[in-house]
């Protein structure tokens, strides 16, 4: 085993939440840590995501929290058990910042912004001896050395262990460009193609509809969709009609099954309940009331309060005969079909799926590259917005660092 007197040098590549948490855990474990990042400063995506409010985790019951990771809940659970929602809050408190739980259960720093948190975190890391190397873009390996493109030319770096925390494939301008995927594939690592997650979708709106309603929010609606087994899912919330489709928190929450259905079938359908607080019978009763000389649009606004984008959607998605038939119109108000034709490009997505397959890992270490560990969005998992993504990245960074420290003890000097 390596002598405790020998400095254990670890290169952490990627300065996002997973990489910074790995660096912190390694430094606490006595390692000599160097963080390399392609950008001019760390945490670029972290800062942008937190501009409107830094949602660090979620306060729901832990058993429910774990289920939000879907098919990856089982392999992620040991990481979350070791560093879960409360540990995230304790970490923020340790930086001298308070947190609070919002009405939706989301947890925020009291300041709400990411900049103060990141500034305090980087200061703490520097105090613990972590060295930062900016504008160092990882290029792969030459023999056993890590290669970086830097402003001063190519640089070769040797380390006792490596933690890759390079993010997924969304928001490439902030550093998460997925360029690492072919580098790992060439080294024999099993990888899945990157795909958009927490993304919007394209809909073939008419020019008339999109010109009148693009940018309008749909408030208090239910989206009905089907999962991979054909079981219906119902989620209530809001989303936005865009020039060419739909996006927003309610759509993001269903993006994984919708994306996978489109990949398998070329398209998919969601159904909108435009009046979720009304029963089908009440909607039918109001639609069927005599309207005299009023148009159907005026009638719907008067009796049901349907106007604006909701009224526009009914005209857009229904044929003339359906719209004129009271029974079919009432049914559509409770279950209006909208055909999604493709997910928005990955660079527009909040996060990405795909990456290093779980089967390619022993813990968090690459089976094909002993001494190289991965963390964060590089691994093939996904989660909805609401603090789940960030908690998963934090937990993954801690797990990779602890695995690296444990691997050191098992490695001959």
C-alpha positions in Angstrom: 0.0 0.0 0.0 1.1 3.6 -0.5 2.9 5.2 2.3 0.9 7.7 4.3 3.9 10.0 3.9 3.7 10.0 0.1 1.5 12.8 -1.1 -1.6 11.4 -2.9 -2.0 13.6 -6.0 -5.4 13.7 -7.5 -6.4 15.6 -10.7 -10.0 16.6 -10.7 -11.1 17.6 -14.2 -14.2 19.8 -14.2 -15.0 22.6 -11.9 -18.8 22.2 -11.6 -20.7 21.0 -8.5 -19.5 17.4 -8.7 -15.9 18.3 -9.3 -15.8 20.9 -6.5 -17.4 18.5 -4.1 -14.9 15.8 -5.0 -12.1 18.3 -4.5 -13.4 19.2 -1.1 -13.8 15.6 0.0 -10.3 14.7 -1.2 -8.7 17.6 0.5 -10.4 16.7 3.7 -9.0 13.2 3.2 -5.4 14.6 3.0 -5.0 14.4 -0.8 -3.1 17.0 -2.8 -5.8 18.2 -5.2 -5.5 20.1 -8.5 -8.7 21.2 -10.3 -8.6 21.7 -14.0 -11.3 23.4 -16.0 -11.7 24.5 -19.6 -13.4 27.8 -18.7 -11.9 31.0 -17.2 -13.5 30.3 -13.9 -15.3 27.4 -12.2 -19.0 26.8 -11.8 -20.2 28.6 -14.9 -23.3 26.5 -15.4 -23.9 26.5 -11.6 -24.0 30.3 -11.6 -26.3 30.6 -14.6 -28.7 28.0 -13.3 -28.8 29.8 -10.0 -29.5 33.3 -11.4 -33.2 33.1 -10.7 -32.8 31.3 -7.4 -30.3 28.7 -6.4 -32.4 25.5 -5.7 -29.9 23.3 -3.9 -32.1 20.3 -2.9 -35.6 19.3 -2.0 -37.2 18.8 1.4 -39.7 16.0 0.5 -39.6 12.7 2.5 -36.3 10.9 1.6 -37.9 7.6 0.3 -39.9 9.8 -2.2 -36.8 11.8 -3.0 -34.9 8.8 -4.1 -37.6 7.7 -6.5 -37.2 10.9 -8.5 -34.1 9.3 -10.1 -36.2 6.8 -11.9 -34.3 3.8 -13.4 -31.1 5.0 -11.8 -32.5 5.2 -8.3 -31.0 1.9 -7.3 -27.3 2.6 -8.2 -27.6 6.2 -7.0 -29.1 5.4 -3.6 -25.9 4.4 -1.8 -24.4 7.8 -2.9 -27.5 9.6 -1.7 -27.6 7.7 1.5 -24.1 8.9 2.2 -24.7 12.5 1.1 -28.3 13.3 0.7 -30.6 16.4 1.0 -29.8 17.1 4.7 -26.1 16.8 4.0 -26.4 19.3 1.2 -28.1 21.8 3.6 -25.4 21.1 6.3 -22.7 21.8 3.7 -24.3 25.2 2.8 -24.7 26.0 6.5 -21.0 25.2 6.9 -20.1 27.9 4.4 -21.9 30.4 6.7 -25.1 30.6 4.7 -28.6 29.8 5.9 -31.2 27.9 3.9 -35.0 27.8 3.8 -37.7 25.6 2.3 -40.0 27.2 -0.3 -43.7 26.5 -0.6 -43.1 23.8 -3.2 -40.6 22.0 -1.0 -37.6 23.2 -2.8 -34.6 24.3 -0.7 -32.7 27.6 -1.3 -30.0 29.5 0.3 -31.5 32.6 2.1 -29.6 34.8 -0.3 -31.2 32.9 -3.2 -28.3 33.4 -5.6 -25.5 31.1 -6.5 -22.6 33.6 -6.6 -22.3 34.1 -2.9 -22.4 30.3 -2.3 -19.8 29.6 -5.0 -17.5 32.4 -3.8 -17.5 31.1 -0.2 -17.0 27.5 -1.5 -14.0 28.3 -3.7 -12.4 30.4 -0.9 -12.8 27.4 1.5 -11.2 25.1 -1.1 -8.3 27.4 -1.6 -7.8 27.5 2.1 -7.6 23.7 2.2 -4.8 23.7 -0.4 -6.8 22.9 -3.6 -5.0 24.4 -6.6 -7.1 25.7 -9.6 -5.9 25.6 -13.2 -8.2 27.5 -15.5 -8.4 27.4 -19.3 -7.1 23.9 -19.3 -9.1 21.8 -21.7 -8.7 18.1 -21.2 -7.6 16.3 -24.5 -7.3 12.7 -23.2 -4.2 10.7 -22.4 -0.7 10.2 -23.8 0.6 7.0 -22.3 -0.3 7.6 -18.6 -0.2 11.4 -18.6 -3.3 13.6 -18.9 -3.1 16.0 -21.8 -4.4 19.5 -21.6 -4.7 22.3 -24.2 -3.8 25.6 -22.4 -3.2 29.2 -23.5 0.6 28.4 -23.2 0.4 25.2 -25.3 0.0 21.5 -24.6 0.5 20.4 -21.0 1.1 16.8 -19.8 0.2 16.1 -16.2 0.7 13.0 -14.1 -1.4 12.1 -11.1 -2.0 9.2 -8.8 -5.7 9.2 -9.5 -8.1 11.2 -11.7 -11.7 12.2 -11.1 -13.6 13.2 -14.2 -16.5 15.6 -13.6 -16.9 17.1 -17.0 -20.7 17.4 -17.0 -23.1 16.3 -19.7 -23.8 17.8 -23.1 -26.1 20.7 -22.4 -25.1 24.4 -22.4 -21.9 23.8 -24.3 -20.9 27.5 -24.1 -20.5 27.0 -20.3 -18.2 24.1 -20.7 -20.5 21.0 -20.8 -20.0 20.1 -24.4 -19.7 16.2 -24.1 -16.4 16.2 -25.9 -15.1 13.7 -23.4 -17.5 10.9 -24.6 -15.4 9.8 -27.6 -12.2 10.0 -25.5 -13.6 7.5 -23.1 -15.1 5.3 -25.8 -11.7 5.1 -27.4 -10.3 3.8 -24.1 -12.9 1.0 -24.0 -15.4 2.6 -21.7 -19.0 1.6 -22.3 -21.0 4.8 -23.0 -24.5 5.7 -24.0 -25.1 8.6 -26.5 -26.0 11.9 -24.8 -29.6 13.0 -25.1 -31.5 16.0 -23.9 -33.2 15.9 -20.4 -35.4 18.4 -18.8 -36.1 19.8 -22.2 -38.8 21.3 -24.3 -40.4 19.7 -27.4 -41.3 20.7 -30.9 -45.0 20.9 -32.0 -46.0 21.7 -35.5 -48.1 24.7 -34.6 -49.8 26.7 -37.4 -48.2 30.0 -38.2 -51.4 31.7 -37.0 -51.4 30.0 -33.6 -47.7 30.6 -32.9 -47.8 34.2 -34.0 -50.6 34.9 -31.5 -49.7 32.8 -28.5 -45.9 32.1 -28.5 -44.6 33.0 -25.1 -47.9 32.6 -23.3 -48.0 30.5 -20.1 -50.6 27.8 -19.5 -51.4 28.1 -15.9 -53.0 25.4 -13.7 -53.3 22.6 -16.3 -52.7 18.8 -16.1 -50.5 17.0 -18.6 -51.4 13.4 -19.2 -48.7 11.2 -20.7 -47.9 7.5 -20.9 -44.8 5.8 -19.5 -42.8 3.1 -21.2 -45.3 0.5 -20.0 -48.2 2.5 -21.3 -49.4 3.5 -17.9 -50.9 7.0 -17.7 -49.1 9.7 -15.7 -50.8 12.9 -14.6 -48.9 16.0 -13.5 -50.4 19.4 -12.7 -48.5 22.6 -13.0 -47.7 25.1 -15.7 -45.7 25.4 -18.9 -45.2 27.8 -21.8 -46.2 27.7 -25.5 -43.2 28.6 -27.6 -42.9 29.6 -31.3 -42.4 26.0 -32.2 -43.5 23.9 -29.3 -43.8 23.6 -25.5 -41.4 24.0 -22.6 -41.4 24.7 -18.9 -41.4 22.8 -15.6 -44.4 20.6 -16.2 -43.0 19.5 -19.6 -39.5 19.0 -18.1 -40.9 16.7 -15.4 -42.1 14.3 -18.1 -39.3 14.8 -20.6 -37.6 11.4 -20.1 -40.6 9.2 -21.1 -41.6 11.6 -23.8 -38.1 11.7 -25.3 -37.8 7.9 -25.2 -41.3 7.5 -26.9 -40.3 9.8 -29.7 -37.0 7.9 -30.2 -38.9 4.7 -30.5 -42.0 5.8 -32.5 -41.0 9.0 -34.2 -43.5 11.1 -32.2 -45.7 11.0 -29.1 -48.9 12.6 -27.8 -49.7 14.3 -24.5 -53.2 15.3 -23.4 -54.1 18.5 -21.6 -56.7 18.9 -19.0 -57.5 22.6 -19.4 -59.9 22.6 -16.4 -58.4 20.2 -13.9 -60.5 21.5 -11.0 -63.8 20.8 -12.9 -65.4 17.4 -13.4 -66.1 16.2 -16.9 -69.9 16.4 -16.2 -69.6 20.0 -15.0 -67.6 21.0 -18.1 -70.2 19.3 -20.3 -73.1 21.0 -18.5 -71.6 24.4 -19.0 -70.6 23.9 -22.6 -74.1 22.6 -23.3 -75.9 25.6 -21.9 -77.8 27.7 -24.5 -75.6 30.4 -25.9 -78.0 32.3 -28.1 -76.2 34.4 -30.7 -72.9 34.3 -28.9 -69.9 32.6 -30.6 -68.6 29.4 -29.0 -65.4 31.4 -28.1 -67.5 33.9 -26.2 -69.6 31.2 -24.6 -66.4 29.3 -23.3 -65.1 32.5 -21.9 -68.3 33.4 -20.2 -69.2 30.0 -18.8 -65.8 28.4 -18.2 -63.3 31.3 -18.2 -61.5 29.7 -21.1 -59.7 32.4 -23.1 -56.3 33.4 -24.5 -53.9 30.5 -25.1 -56.3 27.9 -23.8 -59.0 29.0 -26.3 -56.4 29.2 -29.0 -55.3 25.6 -28.3 -58.8 24.3 -28.7 -59.1 25.9 -32.1 -55.6 24.7 -33.0 -55.9 21.1 -32.0 -59.6 20.4 -32.9 -61.2 20.2 -36.3 -64.1 22.4 -37.2 -66.7 19.7 -36.6 -65.2 18.7 -33.2 -65.1 22.3 -32.1 -68.8 22.8 -33.1 -70.0 19.6 -31.4 -70.7 20.3 -27.7 -69.9 16.8 -26.5 -66.6 16.5 -28.4 -65.6 20.0 -27.3 -66.3 19.3 -23.7 -64.3 16.0 -23.9 -61.4 17.9 -25.5 -61.4 20.5 -22.7 -60.6 17.7 -20.3 -58.3 15.7 -22.7 -56.9 17.8 -25.5 -54.3 15.9 -27.6 -51.1 17.7 -28.5 -48.6 15.8 -30.8 -44.9 16.2 -30.0 -42.6 15.6 -32.9 -39.1 15.9 -31.4 -37.2 17.1 -28.3 -35.4 20.4 -28.5 -31.6 20.2 -29.2 -29.5 19.0 -26.3 -27.6 22.3 -26.0 -30.9 24.0 -25.0 -31.8 21.4 -22.4 -31.3 22.0 -18.7 -29.4 18.7 -18.4 -28.6 15.5 -20.4 -29.1 11.8 -20.1 -26.6 9.2 -21.4 -22.9 9.0 -20.8 -20.9 6.4 -18.9 -23.0 3.3 -18.4 -23.3 2.0 -14.9 -22.1 -1.4 -16.2 -18.7 0.3 -17.0 -18.2 1.2 -13.4 -16.9 -0.5 -10.3 -18.2 1.9 -7.7 -17.4 5.1 -9.5 -14.1 3.8 -11.0 -13.9 3.0 -14.7 -13.3 -0.7 -15.1 -11.4 0.1 -18.3 -9.1 2.7 -16.6 -8.1 1.8 -13.0 -7.5 4.9 -11.0 -9.9 7.0 -13.0 -13.2 7.9 -11.4 -16.3 9.7 -12.7 -18.9 11.9 -11.1 -21.9 14.0 -11.8 -23.8 14.2 -15.1 -21.1 12.1 -16.9 -22.8 9.0 -15.7 -26.0 7.8 -17.4 -28.6 9.1 -14.9 -31.1 11.9 -15.0 -33.5 13.6 -12.6 -36.1 16.4 -12.7 -35.4 19.9 -11.7 -36.2 20.9 -8.2 -32.9 20.3 -6.5 -32.6 16.6 -7.5 -30.0 17.2 -10.2 -27.7 19.2 -7.9 -28.0 16.8 -5.0 -27.1 14.0 -7.3 -24.0 15.8 -8.5 -23.0 16.6 -5.0 -23.5 13.0 -3.9 -21.6 11.7 -6.9 -18.6 14.0 -6.2 -18.4 12.8 -2.6 -18.7 9.2 -3.7 -16.0 9.5 -6.4 -13.6 11.1 -3.9 -14.2 8.5 -1.2 -13.7 5.8 -3.8 -10.4 7.3 -4.9 -9.2 7.6 -1.3 -10.1 4.0 -0.6 -8.4 2.9 -3.9 -5.2 4.6 -2.7 -5.1 2.3 0.3 -5.4 -0.8 -1.9 -2.8 0.3 -4.5 0.8 -0.8 -4.1 3.3 2.1 -3.8 
